[in-house]
Every structure is written in structure tokens, then in C-alpha cells.
């Protein structure tokens, strides 16, 4: 095996381990949490996670989306300062966003203040970590040891606590401690050797302004990703656990895509390589992966949902099929957008693509939820994601047709 291939396999397998461990723990926890908490409370947990993850977009403020490709493309000596600036900004945003998400969750859960506040505090924490930084470095072992293991330890402790006590707050506290450990360890490792050293801090207004297109893209995308769960909760609360399960399996497929996305984020921007060739390879790979993964979602979700929920919840194929179609768009956008367009400075195109997806999908989601059709809500999600991925492919195609000097700039 040649050196470049060995490096690629090693890096991809390293990222896969982290994602695989997190996914495995998440899958194993589903039947345990469903049986110990009940399907209604599990549905509440899924709602808390989904809404908090949307709030997390404001905390991450684009660094989670474009940070990896940015880190991969800047000199090593500048990376610590880049991370330090982002951490200061994200810590401030965490404090500002937390009360807003807590209030929204309190309304959606119909007055469950403890779970709403605690859930928001816990599930906003991962946005303070350094997953994107380790990805840009191409250091999967750092990601595994510093971020994945503490997170997984907290999750395991939380599941054990929930099984023993039957209380959701116990699970949230344990998971939160795991997230805190990961955030602290990430920061210590990334910033080691720089504590006490003189440096000129970048004004937060400047740092946040530089992320405006990235956060716009992720925020609008998060809107139509979160909206189906909220709409179903508002209009069809009796079907919320079912849709939450379908959404969870869909997101596990997206998580399984992460190692490949992370690999391309650190592989495509290599300044010594042929960007055009690598971008084309990444685009084809994204579409093929989307088709394969989408087929698995469509075919396996009904069976897997029944198995993991111990017969409590079953996702019908009428819902799993459109979510499988949606995955084609998800996979395409994840790689084309965040591994290719970021490199050529077309972050604004990410924002435009997600805006198109929201304009097309959000009204359909609300109308179909109000009409009482969960399958049509899922089809609205599919249409949105295909619009996003399709637009990004067109933008990249135009970029690759430009003279080399223009693409490089």
C-alpha cells in the first residue's frame, strides 16, 4: 500500500472509530431509555435534543461548519489563535442563547421547566468543543481521546442512571458532565503551550462578522431540519414519538456520514494537490454515498425502529422513503458545500442554498403538518434537501470551469 493511500485509510478509519463509538452507544441507549423512561418521555428527550441542537447553531456560529476546512488551509502557527478567538466568541454566545432555548422548550413541553432548562444547558455544550478543529488538523486520535471518550462516558453513565431511577433529569446531568469534560479537555489540548503567552485578541465583533455567511447557512438549514419535529409536536402530538424515531434514525445515518465528510474536509483543501480533480472526486463520492445511505434509510427504518423500541414504535415506509430521498441531498451538501465550496471562498453560496431550501420546504412542512400528514412532512424535508444539494453542485460546477487562478483566489 502506497504512502498516500495508507495515510488516507488511516485518517478515515480514525474518524470512523469516533463516529462509530458515539453511534453505537446512541443506538444501544434507545431501547434502554425507551423502556425505562417510556415512549412519551423519550419523545420529550428527542424534542429537547433537536431544539437545543438548533440553538447550538447560534453558539457554534459557523465554526462547526466551516472551521475544519479553514483550519486545514491555514498555517499551523496560526491555528491556536484561530481556535482561541472562536472559543471566546462561542462561550459568550452560549450564555446568550441558553435562556432563549430554555424558554422555547418550556413552551413546547407544556411547562416542564426543569427538563427544559437542564436539557438546553446540556445540549448546547458540545458547540464549545473542538471536533471541527481536530478534523481540520487531520488528527482523529485527538478527536477520539479528547472529545469522543468523555462524551461517551457521560452517555453511558446517563443511561445507567436513567435505567436505575427512571428519571430523565439523571440522564441529562450525567451526559452534561461528559460534555463538560470533553470541552475542557479539548481546550487544554488545543491551547497547550500558549497559556500565559502574549497575544493580541481579535475583537469579537470582527470574529463574528467573519462568520456571517457560515452561520447564515447553518442557521437556515437548521430551521428546516428542526421545523418538522416542532410542527409535528404542535399539530400532531400523538405522532411525535414516531416521527422523532424516524428523525433519529435519519440523523444516525447523517452521523455515519461524518467520517467521510471529515476526511474530505481535510483532503480536498490540500494546497499541494489538484483541487479540481479532488473536488470532482468528492462530488461523485457524495452522490453515490447519498444513494446507498438513502436506500438503507428507506428500507431498514421500519424494521430497525420496531426492533430498537422493543415494539413500542414503528416507522412506516411512507415516512422512511422520503427521508431516504432526503439523505441524497444531505450527503451531497455535506461534502460539496463544506469540503469544496468553502475552499474556494464560496461560503455565501452555502447560505443561499440553505435559504432556497427553507423557502421551498418550510411552508410545505407547516401546511402538511397542519393537514395532519406526517409522510407529506417527510416529503417536504426531502424536497428541501435536494434543493440545497442541487444548488451547491451547480455553484461548484461553475467554479471548476473558471481559470485556475480564479478558482484559487
VEXDREN-2710 file (C-alpha; in Angstrom, 1 decimal):
% VEXDREN-2710
k/r/px/py/pz
1/UNK/0.0/0.0/0.0
2/UNK/1.5/3.4/-1.0
3/UNK/2.1/6.2/1.4
4/UNK/-0.8/8.5/0.4
5/UNK/-3.3/5.6/0.4
6/UNK/-2.0/4.4/3.8
7/UNK/-2.4/8.0/5.1
8/UNK/-5.9/8.3/3.7
9/UNK/-7.1/4.9/5.1
10/UNK/-5.6/5.7/8.5
11/UNK/-7.2/9.1/8.7
12/UNK/-10.6/7.8/7.5
13/UNK/-10.6/4.9/9.9
14/UNK/-9.6/7.1/12.8
15/UNK/-12.5/9.4/12.2
16/UNK/-14.8/6.3/11.7
17/UNK/-13.8/5.0/15.2
18/UNK/-15.1/8.2/16.9
19/UNK/-18.3/8.3/15.0
20/UNK/-18.8/4.6/15.3
21/UNK/-18.4/4.6/19.1
22/UNK/-20.9/7.5/19.5
23/UNK/-23.4/6.0/17.1
24/UNK/-23.2/2.6/18.8
25/UNK/-23.8/4.0/22.2
26/UNK/-26.7/6.1/20.9
27/UNK/-28.3/3.0/19.2
28/UNK/-27.9/0.8/22.3
29/UNK/-29.3/3.5/24.5
30/UNK/-32.6/3.8/22.6
31/UNK/-34.3/0.6/23.8
32/UNK/-32.9/1.1/27.3
33/UNK/-34.2/4.7/27.5
34/UNK/-37.5/3.9/25.8
35/UNK/-38.2/1.1/28.3
36/UNK/-37.0/2.9/31.4
37/UNK/-38.5/6.3/30.7
38/UNK/-41.5/5.4/28.5
39/UNK/-42.0/6.4/24.9
40/UNK/-43.6/9.7/25.7
41/UNK/-40.7/10.8/27.9
42/UNK/-38.3/9.5/25.2
43/UNK/-40.1/11.7/22.7
44/UNK/-39.6/14.7/25.0
45/UNK/-35.9/13.9/25.2
46/UNK/-35.7/13.8/21.4
47/UNK/-37.5/17.1/21.2
48/UNK/-35.2/18.7/23.7
49/UNK/-32.2/17.4/21.7
50/UNK/-33.5/18.7/18.4
51/UNK/-34.4/22.2/19.6
52/UNK/-31.2/22.5/21.6
53/UNK/-29.2/21.5/18.5
54/UNK/-30.9/24.2/16.6
55/UNK/-29.9/26.7/19.3
56/UNK/-26.4/25.2/19.1
57/UNK/-26.1/26.6/15.6
58/UNK/-26.1/30.1/17.1
59/UNK/-23.5/29.0/19.7
60/UNK/-21.2/27.4/17.1
61/UNK/-21.8/30.4/14.8
62/UNK/-20.5/28.8/11.7
63/UNK/-17.2/27.5/13.1
64/UNK/-18.6/23.9/13.3
65/UNK/-19.5/24.1/9.6
66/UNK/-16.5/25.8/8.0
67/UNK/-13.9/25.6/10.7
68/UNK/-12.4/22.3/9.7
69/UNK/-11.7/23.4/6.1
70/UNK/-10.4/26.7/7.4
71/UNK/-8.0/25.1/9.9
72/UNK/-6.8/22.7/7.2
73/UNK/-6.0/25.6/4.9
74/UNK/-4.1/28.0/7.3
75/UNK/-0.5/27.7/8.6
76/UNK/0.0/25.6/11.7
77/UNK/1.3/28.6/13.6
78/UNK/-2.0/30.5/13.2
79/UNK/-4.3/27.7/14.3
80/UNK/-4.2/28.2/18.1
81/UNK/-5.1/31.9/17.7
82/UNK/-8.0/31.0/15.4
83/UNK/-9.4/28.5/17.9
84/UNK/-8.9/30.8/20.9
85/UNK/-10.9/33.5/19.1
86/UNK/-13.7/31.1/18.3
87/UNK/-13.8/29.8/21.9
88/UNK/-14.2/33.3/23.3
89/UNK/-17.0/34.1/20.9
90/UNK/-18.8/30.8/21.4
91/UNK/-18.6/31.0/25.2
92/UNK/-20.4/34.4/25.1
93/UNK/-23.0/33.1/22.6
94/UNK/-23.6/30.1/24.9
95/UNK/-24.6/32.4/27.7
96/UNK/-26.9/34.5/25.5
97/UNK/-28.6/31.6/23.7
98/UNK/-29.2/29.3/26.7
99/UNK/-32.2/31.3/28.2
100/UNK/-33.9/31.6/24.8
101/UNK/-33.8/27.9/24.1
102/UNK/-34.9/27.1/27.6
103/UNK/-38.0/29.3/27.2
104/UNK/-38.8/27.8/23.9
105/UNK/-38.5/24.3/25.3
106/UNK/-40.7/25.2/28.3
107/UNK/-43.4/26.2/25.9
108/UNK/-43.1/23.1/23.7
109/UNK/-43.0/20.7/26.7
110/UNK/-46.0/22.5/28.2
111/UNK/-44.3/23.7/31.3
112/UNK/-41.6/21.2/32.1
113/UNK/-39.1/23.8/33.4
114/UNK/-36.5/21.5/34.9
115/UNK/-36.1/19.4/31.8
116/UNK/-36.2/22.4/29.5
117/UNK/-33.5/24.4/31.3
118/UNK/-31.3/21.4/32.0
119/UNK/-31.7/20.0/28.5
120/UNK/-30.8/23.3/26.9
121/UNK/-27.8/23.7/29.1
122/UNK/-26.5/20.2/28.3
123/UNK/-27.1/20.0/24.6
124/UNK/-25.7/23.4/23.8
125/UNK/-22.4/22.4/25.4
126/UNK/-20.9/20.3/22.5
127/UNK/-20.8/23.5/20.4
128/UNK/-18.0/24.7/22.7
129/UNK/-15.8/21.7/21.7
130/UNK/-13.1/21.2/19.2
131/UNK/-14.3/18.5/16.9
132/UNK/-14.0/20.7/13.8
133/UNK/-10.5/21.8/14.9
134/UNK/-9.2/18.2/15.2
135/UNK/-10.9/17.4/11.9
136/UNK/-9.1/20.2/10.1
137/UNK/-5.8/19.1/11.7
138/UNK/-6.4/15.6/10.4
139/UNK/-5.9/14.3/13.9
140/UNK/-8.6/11.6/14.5
141/UNK/-6.9/10.2/17.6
142/UNK/-7.0/13.6/19.3
143/UNK/-10.7/13.7/18.5
144/UNK/-11.2/10.2/19.9
145/UNK/-9.3/10.7/23.2
146/UNK/-10.2/14.3/23.9
147/UNK/-13.8/14.6/22.8
148/UNK/-15.4/11.2/22.0
149/UNK/-14.4/9.3/25.1
150/UNK/-15.6/11.9/27.7
151/UNK/-18.8/12.3/25.8
152/UNK/-19.4/8.6/25.6
153/UNK/-18.5/8.1/29.2
154/UNK/-21.2/10.7/30.2
155/UNK/-23.7/9.0/27.9
156/UNK/-23.1/5.5/29.4
157/UNK/-23.4/6.9/32.9
158/UNK/-26.6/8.7/32.0
159/UNK/-28.2/5.6/30.6
160/UNK/-27.3/3.6/33.7
161/UNK/-28.7/6.4/35.8
162/UNK/-32.0/6.5/33.8
163/UNK/-32.4/2.7/34.0
164/UNK/-31.9/2.7/37.7
165/UNK/-34.0/5.7/38.6
166/UNK/-36.4/6.1/35.7
167/UNK/-35.7/9.8/35.7
168/UNK/-34.8/11.9/32.6
169/UNK/-33.0/14.6/34.6
170/UNK/-30.5/12.0/35.9
171/UNK/-29.6/11.1/32.3
172/UNK/-29.2/14.8/31.4
173/UNK/-26.9/15.6/34.3
174/UNK/-24.6/12.6/33.5
175/UNK/-24.5/13.5/29.9
176/UNK/-23.8/17.1/30.7
177/UNK/-20.8/16.2/32.9
178/UNK/-19.4/14.2/29.9
179/UNK/-19.8/17.2/27.6
180/UNK/-18.1/19.4/30.1
181/UNK/-15.2/17.1/30.4
182/UNK/-14.8/17.0/26.6
183/UNK/-15.0/20.8/26.2
184/UNK/-12.3/21.3/28.9
185/UNK/-10.0/18.6/27.6
186/UNK/-10.4/19.9/24.0
187/UNK/-9.4/23.4/25.1
188/UNK/-6.4/22.2/27.2
189/UNK/-5.0/20.1/24.3
190/UNK/-5.5/22.7/21.6
191/UNK/-4.1/25.6/23.6
192/UNK/-1.3/23.8/25.4
193/UNK/1.9/25.8/25.4
194/UNK/0.1/29.1/24.7
195/UNK/-1.3/29.7/28.2
196/UNK/0.3/32.9/29.6
197/UNK/1.9/33.7/26.2
198/UNK/1.3/37.3/24.9
199/UNK/-1.2/37.5/22.1
200/UNK/-3.4/40.2/20.5
201/UNK/-7.0/39.1/20.8
202/UNK/-9.2/39.6/17.8
203/UNK/-12.2/41.8/18.6
204/UNK/-15.3/39.6/19.0
205/UNK/-17.3/41.8/16.6
206/UNK/-14.7/41.2/13.9
207/UNK/-14.6/37.5/14.5
208/UNK/-18.4/37.1/14.4
209/UNK/-18.6/39.3/11.3
210/UNK/-16.3/37.0/9.5
211/UNK/-18.6/34.1/10.2
212/UNK/-21.8/35.7/9.0
213/UNK/-22.2/33.7/5.8
214/UNK/-21.3/30.4/7.5
215/UNK/-23.8/30.9/10.4
216/UNK/-26.5/32.1/8.0
217/UNK/-26.1/28.8/6.1
218/UNK/-26.2/26.6/9.1
219/UNK/-29.0/28.6/10.8
220/UNK/-31.3/28.5/7.9
221/UNK/-30.5/24.8/7.3
222/UNK/-31.2/24.1/11.0
223/UNK/-34.5/25.9/10.7
224/UNK/-36.0/23.5/8.2
225/UNK/-34.2/20.5/9.9
226/UNK/-35.8/21.4/13.3
227/UNK/-39.1/22.6/12.0
228/UNK/-40.6/19.2/11.1
229/UNK/-40.2/18.0/14.7
230/UNK/-41.6/21.2/16.1
231/UNK/-44.5/21.2/13.6
232/UNK/-45.4/17.6/14.4
233/UNK/-45.3/18.3/18.1
234/UNK/-47.6/21.3/17.6
235/UNK/-50.1/19.8/15.2
236/UNK/-49.8/16.0/15.7
237/UNK/-48.5/15.4/19.3
238/UNK/-49.7/11.8/19.3
239/UNK/-47.4/11.0/16.4
240/UNK/-44.4/12.9/17.7
241/UNK/-42.7/9.8/19.2
242/UNK/-42.9/8.1/15.8
243/UNK/-41.6/11.0/13.8
244/UNK/-38.9/11.5/16.5
245/UNK/-37.8/7.9/16.0
246/UNK/-37.7/8.3/12.2
247/UNK/-35.8/11.6/12.6
248/UNK/-33.4/9.9/15.0
249/UNK/-32.6/7.1/12.6
250/UNK/-32.2/9.6/9.8
251/UNK/-29.7/11.6/11.9
252/UNK/-27.7/8.5/12.8
253/UNK/-27.3/8.0/9.0
254/UNK/-26.0/11.6/8.8
255/UNK/-23.7/10.8/11.7
256/UNK/-22.4/7.8/9.9
257/UNK/-21.5/10.1/7.0
258/UNK/-19.4/12.3/9.3
259/UNK/-16.1/10.4/9.0
260/UNK/-16.3/10.6/5.2
261/UNK/-17.2/14.3/5.4
262/UNK/-14.3/14.9/7.8
263/UNK/-11.9/13.1/5.6
264/UNK/-12.8/15.2/2.6
265/UNK/-12.7/18.4/4.6
266/UNK/-9.0/17.8/5.4
267/UNK/-8.2/16.1/2.0
268/UNK/-9.7/18.5/-0.6
269/UNK/-8.1/21.7/0.6
270/UNK/-4.5/20.4/0.4
271/UNK/-2.7/23.3/-1.2
272/UNK/-0.2/21.0/-2.9
273/UNK/-2.9/18.9/-4.6
274/UNK/-5.0/19.3/-7.7
275/UNK/-8.2/20.9/-6.2
276/UNK/-10.3/20.5/-9.4
277/UNK/-9.6/16.7/-9.5
278/UNK/-10.2/16.3/-5.8
279/UNK/-13.4/18.3/-5.9
280/UNK/-14.8/16.2/-8.7
281/UNK/-14.0/13.0/-6.9
282/UNK/-15.6/14.3/-3.7
283/UNK/-18.8/15.3/-5.6
284/UNK/-19.2/11.9/-7.2
285/UNK/-18.5/10.2/-3.9
286/UNK/-21.0/12.3/-2.1
287/UNK/-23.8/11.4/-4.6
288/UNK/-23.0/7.7/-4.5
289/UNK/-22.9/7.7/-0.7
290/UNK/-26.2/9.5/-0.6
291/UNK/-27.9/7.0/-2.8
292/UNK/-26.6/4.0/-0.8
293/UNK/-27.3/5.6/2.5
294/UNK/-30.7/6.8/1.5
295/UNK/-31.7/3.3/0.3
296/UNK/-30.7/1.9/3.7
297/UNK/-32.8/4.5/5.5
298/UNK/-35.8/3.8/3.3
299/UNK/-35.7/0.0/3.6
300/UNK/-34.4/-0.5/7.1
301/UNK/-36.1/2.2/9.2
302/UNK/-39.4/0.3/9.7
303/UNK/-37.7/-2.8/10.9
304/UNK/-35.0/-1.1/12.9
305/UNK/-37.5/1.2/14.7
306/UNK/-39.6/-1.7/15.8
307/UNK/-36.5/-3.6/17.0
308/UNK/-34.9/-0.8/18.9
309/UNK/-38.1/0.5/20.5
310/UNK/-38.9/-3.1/21.7
311/UNK/-42.1/-3.0/19.7
312/UNK/-43.3/0.4/21.1
313/UNK/-42.7/2.5/17.9
314/UNK/-42.8/1.5/14.3
315/UNK/-41.8/4.0/11.5
316/UNK/-43.9/3.3/8.3
317/UNK/-42.3/3.1/4.9
318/UNK/-44.4/6.1/3.9
319/UNK/-42.1/8.2/6.2
320/UNK/-38.9/6.3/5.8
321/UNK/-38.9/6.5/1.9
322/UNK/-38.9/10.3/1.7
323/UNK/-36.3/10.6/4.4
324/UNK/-34.2/8.2/2.4
325/UNK/-34.5/10.5/-0.6
326/UNK/-33.6/13.5/1.7
327/UNK/-30.4/11.8/2.6
328/UNK/-29.2/12.1/-1.0
329/UNK/-29.3/15.9/-0.6
330/UNK/-27.8/15.8/2.8
331/UNK/-24.8/13.8/1.7
332/UNK/-24.2/15.9/-1.4
333/UNK/-24.4/19.2/0.5
334/UNK/-22.2/17.9/3.4
335/UNK/-19.3/17.2/1.1
336/UNK/-19.7/19.6/-1.8
337/UNK/-20.6/22.5/0.5
338/UNK/-18.3/22.1/3.4
339/UNK/-15.3/20.4/1.8
340/UNK/-15.3/22.1/-1.6
341/UNK/-17.1/25.4/-1.7
342/UNK/-15.5/26.6/1.5
343/UNK/-12.1/26.1/-0.1
344/UNK/-12.9/28.5/-3.0
345/UNK/-14.4/31.1/-0.7
346/UNK/-18.0/30.4/-1.7
347/UNK/-19.3/30.3/1.8
348/UNK/-22.0/32.8/0.7
349/UNK/-23.3/30.1/-1.7
350/UNK/-23.9/27.8/1.3
351/UNK/-26.2/30.5/2.9
352/UNK/-28.0/31.0/-0.4
353/UNK/-28.5/27.2/-0.9
354/UNK/-30.0/26.8/2.6
355/UNK/-32.2/29.8/2.1
356/UNK/-33.6/28.2/-1.1
357/UNK/-34.2/25.0/0.8
358/UNK/-36.0/26.9/3.6
359/UNK/-38.1/29.0/1.2
360/UNK/-39.2/25.8/-0.6
361/UNK/-39.5/23.4/2.4
362/UNK/-40.6/25.4/5.4
363/UNK/-44.1/26.4/4.1
364/UNK/-44.7/22.9/2.9
365/UNK/-43.7/21.4/6.3
366/UNK/-46.2/23.7/8.1
367/UNK/-49.0/23.1/5.7
368/UNK/-48.6/19.4/5.6
369/UNK/-48.3/19.2/9.4
370/UNK/-51.5/21.3/9.8
371/UNK/-53.2/19.0/7.3
372/UNK/-52.3/16.0/9.5
373/UNK/-49.9/14.2/7.2
374/UNK/-46.6/13.1/8.6
375/UNK/-45.5/11.4/5.3
376/UNK/-46.0/14.6/3.4
377/UNK/-44.0/16.5/6.1
378/UNK/-41.2/14.0/5.4
379/UNK/-41.5/14.6/1.6
380/UNK/-41.2/18.4/2.3
381/UNK/-37.9/17.6/4.0
382/UNK/-36.7/15.6/1.0
383/UNK/-37.6/18.5/-1.4
384/UNK/-35.7/21.0/0.8
385/UNK/-32.5/18.9/1.0
386/UNK/-32.5/18.1/-2.7
387/UNK/-32.8/21.8/-3.5
388/UNK/-29.8/22.6/-1.2
389/UNK/-27.6/19.9/-2.6
390/UNK/-28.5/20.6/-6.2
391/UNK/-27.8/24.3/-5.9
392/UNK/-24.4/23.7/-4.4
393/UNK/-23.4/21.3/-7.1
394/UNK/-24.3/23.9/-9.7
395/UNK/-22.2/26.5/-7.9
396/UNK/-19.2/24.2/-7.7
397/UNK/-19.5/23.2/-11.3
398/UNK/-19.3/26.9/-12.3
399/UNK/-16.3/27.4/-10.1
400/UNK/-14.5/24.4/-11.6
401/UNK/-15.0/25.9/-15.1
402/UNK/-13.1/29.1/-14.2
403/UNK/-9.4/29.6/-14.9
404/UNK/-7.2/28.1/-12.3
405/UNK/-6.1/31.5/-10.9
406/UNK/-9.7/32.5/-10.3
407/UNK/-10.6/29.3/-8.6
408/UNK/-7.5/29.5/-6.3
409/UNK/-8.4/33.1/-5.3
END
